[in-house]
Amino acid sequence: MTDALEPIKADDEKVRDYGVEFGMKQCQELIDGGCRFLHFYTMNLEASIVKIIKGLGILNKTKNLPFIQGTSEERKSEDVRPIFWANKPQSYFQKTQDWDEFPNGRWGVSRSPAFGGDDKTGGFVSYSKKFKTVNVDDKKKNWGQQVLTLDEVAAVFVAYVSGKIKKFPFSEGSLALETADINDDLVKMNSNKLLTINSQPRVNGVKSSDAKYGWGPDNGYIYQKAYFELFVPAALVPKLAEYLNKHQDITY
């Protein structure tokens, strides 16, 4: 599965199509093996599940719905109703308002239930498990025996953006290839206590298939503004704001 997803991981549509195909194959194997029932958790993202059911040829539109349909104009055609909808409508809206159809994309919401996790921690539960398994001695080897002062913290950030260390508390993996274009800026910023945790260079009309900047469906083009997300020590905020206010083409 990993090998199949690697070349299409940046194209949400292809990832979903692969998931549907894989789901159909898995379900058919269960049916062929004598399984009488299939139970799907849609997580309010029902499009893929509907495609799987239709592809298997087991969609039964004549079956009665497990709830009483409304008679109002906007409710009478309703054929899906979430669990506990009637009991806790406001709670349900709050829990699901940020759910999306494609949780795996570059701009996906990390707290989306589709990333894994539960109501208390959202998608971050998988990350917390990762850090629990990291050896403390390994951390000290990478980040220093003690990291107590601002200078020591900045040194860890600089080491990461410079490629001297590979593991970093604020990044899931290695730096993206495109980061090389702004690497000098990152080193300079972090050396001066502007501690960056996310960034991207400016890109103007590069093909989506480009090895460095490309992502998304085929035959597309990438346009993106440059930005930096960073931690700023309180004492530096006034000076930074004063400097940025002199440049009308920068927003913050």
Secondary structure, DSSP 4 states (H G I P E B T S, - for coil): -HHHHGGGTT-HHHHHHHHHHHHHHHHHHHHHTT--------TT--HHHHHHHHHHT---TTSPPSSPPP-STTTTT-----TTTTT-HHHHHHHHTT--S-TTSTT--TTSGGGS-BTTTBTTHHHHHHHHTS-HHHHHHHH-S---SHHHHHHHHHHHHTTS-S--TT-SSSPPGGGGGGHHHHHHHHHTT-EEEEEE--EEEEETT-TTT--SSTT-EEEE--EEEEE--GGGHHHHHHHHTT-TT---
